[in-house]
């Protein structure tokens, strides 16, 4: 009799432990393969653009176009620490993304902020084509150098890669937040025969 009582209790305890373990494990977020950032104008300028970020073997690949720039101009381009472009001058995006606390500099050469990117250059029509491979940054892994929920910012002037703390690149003329893409909407499952019959009955007028 004693064994018969203890066995159900043990099984119940195991079931409860399994339930608690399932509740404690957070749902795994889907891997990010691509993020599209829409750059909106700031500081009364007309610069706008679209930048696509995708992970590659050594960091991130950034491609896209920035329009509304001065002809044949050069502009600082950075990842900023806050995913907030709400201020008219984009100051809400905060400082350059710099989790290591480094000095400002040129990407890939000596000390530099993680968010320091190469300058972008506009053509005679005021359009800059972006095609950059950036090492050391990640997208959506939750690590120290993850730039998800931060901002991309284009500046009015070229970054000189030397002046502290931000390269003397001038005002912020375009800003866009790097956000996780919305999951695709799955189609509704087809109705079963029973559900179709119920709908038909409901639609039939009473005599």
Rosetta silent file (secondary structure, phi, psi, omega in degrees, C-alpha in Angstrom):
SEQUENCE: XXXXXXXXXXXXXXXXXXXXXXXXXXXXXXXXXXXXXXXXXXXXXXXXXXXXXXXXXXXXXXXXXXXXXXXXXXXXXXXXXXXXXXXXXXXXXXXXXXXXXXXXXXXXXXXXXXXXXXXXXXXXXXXXXXXXXXXXXXXXXXXXXXXXXXXXXXXXXXXXXXXXXXXXXXXXXXXXXXXXXXXXXXXXXXXXXXXXXXXXXXXXXXX
SCORE:     score description
SCORE:     0.000 S_00000001
   1 L     0.000  -38.970 -178.699    0.000    0.000    0.000 S_00000001
   2 H   -64.299  -40.198  178.825    2.837    2.379    0.841 S_00000001
   3 H   -64.395  -40.968 -179.103    4.468    1.856   -2.580 S_00000001
   4 H   -63.144  -29.960  179.435    1.174    2.493   -4.355 S_00000001
   5 H   -78.793  -41.701 -175.708    0.879    5.849   -2.594 S_00000001
   6 H   -70.393  -34.375 -176.857    4.473    6.995   -3.210 S_00000001
   7 H   -61.454  -49.086  176.828    4.533    6.134   -6.922 S_00000001
   8 H   -60.738  -36.325  179.511    1.778    8.555   -7.983 S_00000001
   9 H   -65.015  -40.521  179.446    3.385   11.263   -5.845 S_00000001
  10 H   -64.407  -42.965  178.581    6.756   10.711   -7.535 S_00000001
  11 H   -63.333  -40.155  178.820    5.192   10.865  -10.979 S_00000001
  12 H   -64.321  -39.007  178.997    3.337   14.033  -10.046 S_00000001
  13 H   -63.958  -41.868  177.910    6.581   15.586   -8.781 S_00000001
  14 H   -62.688  -40.753  179.213    8.324   14.751  -12.034 S_00000001
  15 H   -63.513  -40.763  179.360    5.479   16.273  -14.011 S_00000001
  16 H   -66.081  -41.837  179.366    5.600   19.455  -11.936 S_00000001
  17 H   -62.592  -40.455  178.358    9.368   19.714  -12.342 S_00000001
  18 H   -63.356  -39.202  178.695    9.007   19.316  -16.093 S_00000001
  19 H   -64.420  -43.633 -179.888    6.382   22.052  -16.181 S_00000001
  20 H   -64.901  -40.567  179.348    8.583   24.431  -14.177 S_00000001
  21 H   -62.407  -41.390  179.736   11.601   23.700  -16.396 S_00000001
  22 H   -64.560  -34.890 -179.574    9.558   24.446  -19.506 S_00000001
  23 H   -73.255  -30.189 -175.686    8.387   27.723  -17.990 S_00000001
  24 H   -80.616  -21.407 -179.395   11.922   28.793  -17.023 S_00000001
  25 L   -83.466  116.040 -179.330   13.436   28.281  -20.499 S_00000001
  26 L   -68.611  151.042  178.302   12.839   31.450  -22.579 S_00000001
  27 L   -65.663  135.026 -178.291   11.530   31.077  -26.098 S_00000001
  28 L   -76.780  127.466  179.784   14.370   31.125  -28.618 S_00000001
  29 L   -77.344  143.048 -179.446   14.246   34.129  -30.951 S_00000001
  30 L   -64.767  146.757  178.047   14.558   33.348  -34.657 S_00000001
  31 L   -64.608  141.524  179.927   17.913   34.013  -36.282 S_00000001
  32 L   -95.442  122.427  177.785   18.095   37.288  -38.189 S_00000001
  33 L  -103.086  -16.001 -174.819   19.266   36.971  -41.784 S_00000001
  34 L  -166.339  135.069  174.019   18.387   40.462  -42.978 S_00000001
  35 E  -131.624  131.670  176.729   17.285   43.818  -41.554 S_00000001
  36 E  -104.291  124.371 -179.281   16.149   46.779  -43.650 S_00000001
  37 E  -109.262  124.125  176.525   16.737   50.218  -42.120 S_00000001
  38 E   -95.321  118.251  178.872   14.829   53.217  -43.454 S_00000001
  39 E   -88.076  123.757  177.449   16.785   56.441  -43.003 S_00000001
  40 E  -105.763  150.373 -177.491   14.614   59.506  -42.401 S_00000001
  41 E   -66.478  152.629  179.742   15.826   63.079  -42.784 S_00000001
  42 L  -144.179  164.015  176.949   16.935   65.053  -39.719 S_00000001
  43 L    57.094   31.542  176.757   18.144   68.557  -38.842 S_00000001
  44 L    73.754   12.056  179.791   16.024   70.101  -41.593 S_00000001
  45 L   -93.696  177.181 -175.657   17.911   68.308  -44.367 S_00000001
  46 L  -111.490    8.084 -176.458   16.538   66.223  -47.244 S_00000001
  47 L   -70.553  131.734  174.704   18.699   63.110  -46.920 S_00000001
  48 E  -142.117  169.346  177.902   16.829   59.796  -46.896 S_00000001
  49 E   176.542  177.819  177.581   17.765   56.252  -47.759 S_00000001
  50 E  -135.155  127.584  178.801   17.478   52.523  -47.292 S_00000001
  51 E  -123.699  131.962  177.161   20.226   50.307  -45.873 S_00000001
  52 E  -106.768  127.914  178.432   20.079   46.506  -45.729 S_00000001
  53 E  -110.654  133.921  176.799   22.134   44.718  -43.068 S_00000001
  54 E  -145.167  138.823  178.716   22.924   41.014  -43.275 S_00000001
  55 E   -66.055  143.560  170.073   25.402   38.849  -41.332 S_00000001
  56 L  -129.261 -166.444 -171.898   28.409   37.467  -43.205 S_00000001
  57 L   -65.883  -26.133 -173.360   31.393   35.350  -42.164 S_00000001
  58 L  -120.827    0.441 -177.621   33.244   38.115  -40.344 S_00000001
  59 E   163.783 -118.127 -178.248   30.579   40.598  -39.267 S_00000001
  60 E  -131.361  149.871  174.193   27.936   42.451  -41.258 S_00000001
  61 E  -111.124  123.139  179.840   27.387   43.429  -44.877 S_00000001
  62 E  -111.124  125.599  177.051   25.686   46.813  -45.390 S_00000001
  63 E  -133.773  154.787  176.282   24.217   47.689  -48.770 S_00000001
  64 E   151.796 -164.051 -176.663   21.857   50.407  -49.970 S_00000001
  65 E  -140.799  139.606  171.871   21.512   53.988  -51.146 S_00000001
  66 E  -116.934  128.191 -176.611   21.361   57.398  -49.453 S_00000001
  67 E  -116.230  169.983  176.895   19.746   60.205  -51.466 S_00000001
  68 L    78.111   21.600  178.057   19.285   63.950  -51.051 S_00000001
  69 L   -94.098  166.187  174.354   22.965   64.684  -50.361 S_00000001
  70 L   -69.693  147.767 -178.916   25.042   67.488  -51.829 S_00000001
  71 L   -59.381  134.500  174.989   26.687   66.625  -55.134 S_00000001
  72 L    55.873   35.990 -178.399   30.092   64.935  -54.807 S_00000001
  73 L  -101.244  164.841  179.348   30.021   65.217  -51.020 S_00000001
  74 E  -126.084  140.849 -170.708   31.419   62.930  -48.315 S_00000001
  75 E  -138.613  139.102  172.279   29.620   62.080  -45.087 S_00000001
  76 E   -65.736  146.340 -174.734   30.319   60.429  -41.765 S_00000001
  77 E  -143.056  120.492 -172.594   28.352   57.232  -41.231 S_00000001
  78 E  -142.414  159.121  164.220   28.038   55.568  -37.841 S_00000001
  79 E   -91.803  127.078  177.805   26.114   53.183  -35.622 S_00000001
  80 E  -105.941  158.761 -165.719   24.794   55.125  -32.623 S_00000001
  81 L   -72.597  -26.161 -176.282   24.011   53.644  -29.233 S_00000001
  82 L  -108.196  134.456  175.046   20.262   54.357  -28.960 S_00000001
  83 L   -83.083   63.399 -174.296   17.573   53.015  -31.263 S_00000001
  84 L  -147.951  111.494  178.657   15.742   56.342  -31.164 S_00000001
  85 L  -112.158   22.183 -171.096   15.532   58.840  -34.033 S_00000001
  86 L   -71.228  -28.056 -179.240   12.591   60.800  -32.610 S_00000001
  87 L   -70.300  145.742 -177.442   14.431   64.092  -32.016 S_00000001
  88 L   -59.763  -30.560  179.132   14.361   66.544  -34.927 S_00000001
  89 L  -102.481   10.923  179.324   18.165   66.638  -34.956 S_00000001
  90 L    62.703   17.442  177.603   18.495   62.888  -34.209 S_00000001
  91 H   -65.763  -21.122  178.943   20.272   63.680  -30.937 S_00000001
  92 H   -64.870  -14.824  177.612   18.050   61.033  -29.321 S_00000001
  93 H   -74.755   -9.173  177.199   20.249   58.394  -31.002 S_00000001
  94 L    74.214 -161.522 -177.489   22.963   59.196  -28.469 S_00000001
  95 L   -82.410  178.214  174.592   26.691   58.826  -29.005 S_00000001
  96 E   -58.838  144.173  175.210   28.560   56.417  -31.261 S_00000001
  97 L   -64.627  118.725 -170.862   28.083   52.753  -30.330 S_00000001
  98 L  -148.831   63.397 -175.642   31.190   52.098  -28.230 S_00000001
  99 L   -64.411  -22.494 -178.932   30.823   49.110  -25.874 S_00000001
 100 L   -89.500   -4.987  179.831   34.605   48.752  -25.470 S_00000001
 101 L    67.483   33.934 -177.638   35.121   52.385  -24.410 S_00000001
 102 L   -85.437  167.039  170.958   37.675   53.021  -27.186 S_00000001
 103 L   -73.176  158.734  174.576   38.766   56.305  -28.733 S_00000001
 104 L   -69.688  147.551  179.119   37.164   57.390  -31.994 S_00000001
 105 L  -171.848 -159.799 -177.868   39.054   56.343  -35.113 S_00000001
 106 E   -96.204  131.355 -179.608   38.983   54.633  -38.494 S_00000001
 107 L   -57.282  130.238  176.567   37.219   51.280  -38.786 S_00000001
 108 L    83.109    0.623 -179.266   39.702   48.430  -39.088 S_00000001
 109 E  -134.600  100.480  177.278   42.748   50.560  -38.229 S_00000001
 110 L    69.000 -158.541 -177.732   43.834   50.853  -34.618 S_00000001
 111 L   -66.500  136.343  177.033   41.572   52.099  -31.839 S_00000001
 112 L  -164.997  158.889  173.194   38.054   53.006  -32.931 S_00000001
 113 L   -67.783  148.019  174.655   34.447   52.837  -31.781 S_00000001
 114 L   -59.765  -29.911 -178.819   32.589   49.683  -32.754 S_00000001
 115 L   -87.690    1.643  177.407   30.096   52.011  -34.452 S_00000001
 116 E   -74.853  118.625  179.527   32.698   53.855  -36.541 S_00000001
 117 E  -115.274  160.586  175.689   31.989   53.061  -40.197 S_00000001
 118 E   -62.194  149.929  175.034   33.732   54.265  -43.380 S_00000001
 119 E   -59.962  153.695  172.799   32.513   57.548  -44.865 S_00000001
 120 E  -108.447  148.318 -174.363   29.980   57.393  -47.678 S_00000001
 121 E  -122.230  128.696  179.620   30.467   59.410  -50.874 S_00000001
 122 E   -88.316  149.773  176.560   27.741   60.992  -53.007 S_00000001
 123 L   -88.732 -168.118 -177.818   27.921   61.213  -56.785 S_00000001
 124 L   -65.934  -20.087  177.761   27.038   64.204  -58.964 S_00000001
 125 L   -92.690    3.896  179.077   23.338   63.473  -58.419 S_00000001
 126 L    77.807   23.976  178.232   23.684   63.545  -54.629 S_00000001
 127 L  -114.848  134.759  177.987   23.295   59.775  -54.213 S_00000001
 128 E  -112.688  125.218  175.410   25.673   57.597  -52.210 S_00000001
 129 E   -90.082  127.911 -178.578   25.859   53.872  -52.854 S_00000001
 130 E  -105.053  126.490  175.463   26.641   51.882  -49.702 S_00000001
 131 E  -151.399   86.725 -172.100   28.451   48.540  -49.970 S_00000001
 132 E  -123.353  138.801  168.676   30.432   47.875  -46.798 S_00000001
 133 E  -106.533  117.517 -173.757   31.747   44.777  -45.050 S_00000001
 134 E  -114.826  121.311 -179.690   32.074   45.620  -41.359 S_00000001
 135 E   -87.830  154.507  171.534   33.937   43.320  -38.980 S_00000001
 136 L    88.771  -10.265 -179.848   33.264   42.886  -35.281 S_00000001
 137 L  -104.720  150.871  177.971   29.542   43.691  -35.245 S_00000001
 138 E  -126.773  171.482 -174.957   26.665   41.233  -34.834 S_00000001
 139 L  -137.399   98.711  172.729   22.930   41.356  -35.440 S_00000001
 140 L    88.061   11.196  179.271   20.451   39.964  -32.929 S_00000001
 141 L   -91.593   -3.784  179.010   22.678   37.598  -30.936 S_00000001
 142 L    76.226    5.865 -178.563   22.375   39.618  -27.717 S_00000001
 143 L   -80.951 -177.927 -175.473   26.146   39.896  -27.407 S_00000001
 144 L   -62.204  -33.065 -175.658   28.316   42.857  -26.525 S_00000001
 145 L  -108.037   23.186  177.025   28.650   44.037  -30.120 S_00000001
 146 E   -74.759  126.946 -178.473   25.054   43.404  -31.174 S_00000001
 147 L  -104.039    9.858  173.959   23.666   46.459  -32.992 S_00000001
 148 L   -63.288  140.057 -178.323   20.014   45.403  -33.043 S_00000001
 149 L    67.947   26.579  170.423   17.822   48.180  -31.572 S_00000001
 150 L  -116.235 -164.927 -173.514   20.479   50.809  -32.203 S_00000001
 151 E  -132.703  148.118  168.484   20.585   53.448  -34.959 S_00000001
 152 E   -99.370  134.236 -177.184   22.361   54.221  -38.222 S_00000001
 153 E  -132.072  134.922  171.849   23.186   57.908  -38.658 S_00000001
 154 E  -104.329  135.773 -178.105   24.473   59.925  -41.624 S_00000001
 155 E  -105.446  162.771 -175.688   26.300   63.176  -40.801 S_00000001
 156 L   -69.538  -30.893 -174.700   26.525   66.454  -42.698 S_00000001
 157 L  -122.570  170.686  177.360   30.312   66.353  -43.086 S_00000001
 158 L   -71.720  146.017  172.216   33.051   63.794  -43.592 S_00000001
 159 L   -79.192  127.172  179.458   34.470   61.988  -40.562 S_00000001
 160 L   -86.360   -1.984  176.510   38.167   62.914  -40.210 S_00000001
 161 L    62.669    9.693 -175.372   38.740   59.712  -38.175 S_00000001
 162 L  -126.482  -48.882 -175.666   40.926   61.687  -35.746 S_00000001
 163 L   -61.083  140.679  178.490   39.000   64.355  -33.815 S_00000001
 164 L  -104.216  143.751    6.838   37.550   63.235  -30.493 S_00000001
 165 L   -98.833    3.717 -168.368   34.994   62.178  -29.578 S_00000001
 166 L  -139.669   13.581  173.969   33.173   61.846  -32.929 S_00000001
 167 L    82.979    9.066  176.505   35.372   62.780  -35.909 S_00000001
 168 L    54.266   42.832 -174.268   34.092   66.346  -36.384 S_00000001
 169 L   -91.168    3.392  174.717   31.443   65.057  -38.793 S_00000001
 170 L    80.565 -165.292 -174.880   28.890   67.779  -38.139 S_00000001
 171 L   -68.611  166.325  179.873   25.139   67.551  -37.610 S_00000001
 172 E   -94.217  118.130 -172.856   23.050   64.436  -38.073 S_00000001
 173 E  -107.891   -8.830  174.777   21.143   64.647  -41.344 S_00000001
 174 E  -156.461  146.089 -174.677   19.551   61.180  -41.540 S_00000001
 175 E  -150.664  141.327  176.777   18.717   58.522  -38.968 S_00000001
 176 E  -149.026  141.524 -177.641   17.133   55.060  -38.935 S_00000001
 177 E   -89.224  138.033  179.142   16.547   52.465  -36.209 S_00000001
 178 L   -90.693   99.374 -174.379   17.873   48.915  -36.619 S_00000001
 179 L  -117.122  153.466  177.919   14.879   46.798  -35.577 S_00000001
 180 L   -65.376  132.445  179.443   14.061   43.093  -35.687 S_00000001
 181 L   -66.137  148.940  177.681   11.892   42.290  -38.722 S_00000001
 182 L   -67.880  139.208  177.399    8.308   41.249  -38.101 S_00000001
 183 L   -65.558  147.997  179.871    7.738   37.478  -38.388 S_00000001
 184 L   -64.665  144.013  178.278    5.816   36.435  -41.503 S_00000001
 185 L   -79.737  122.156  179.809    2.074   35.989  -41.075 S_00000001
 186 L   -80.163  140.951  178.412    1.120   32.339  -41.494 S_00000001
 187 L   -66.472  149.540  178.706   -2.041   31.599  -43.506 S_00000001
 188 L   -66.490  142.309  178.881   -5.064   30.359  -41.556 S_00000001
 189 L   -65.386  149.386  179.218   -5.527   26.565  -41.680 S_00000001
 190 L   -64.588  148.297 -179.507   -8.302   25.332  -43.989 S_00000001
 191 L   -68.963  143.396  175.800  -11.679   24.710  -42.364 S_00000001
 192 L   -77.548  169.202  179.943  -12.569   21.111  -41.528 S_00000001
 193 H   -60.434  -38.770  179.690  -15.713   19.454  -42.895 S_00000001
 194 H   -64.206  -41.398  179.420  -17.448   19.940  -39.551 S_00000001
 195 H   -67.152  -39.825  178.424  -16.639   23.659  -39.487 S_00000001
 196 H   -63.788  -39.559  178.697  -17.820   24.096  -43.083 S_00000001
 197 H   -64.978  -39.914  179.818  -21.102   22.331  -42.263 S_00000001
 198 H   -64.694  -41.202  179.136  -21.618   24.560  -39.219 S_00000001
 199 H   -64.958  -38.985  179.097  -21.011   27.702  -41.303 S_00000001
 200 H   -63.951  -42.184  178.699  -23.481   26.486  -43.963 S_00000001
 201 H   -63.760  -40.765 -178.708  -26.135   25.833  -41.319 S_00000001
 202 H   -66.697  -32.081 -178.224  -25.594   29.260  -39.778 S_00000001
 203 H   -82.374  -13.971 -177.627  -25.982   30.951  -43.175 S_00000001
 204 L   -78.154  123.746 -178.607  -29.223   29.088  -44.058 S_00000001
 205 L   -68.342  147.032  178.634  -32.302   31.291  -43.313 S_00000001
 206 L   -72.616  146.521  178.424  -34.944   29.873  -40.980 S_00000001
 207 L   -73.386    0.000    0.000  -38.311   28.818  -42.533 S_00000001
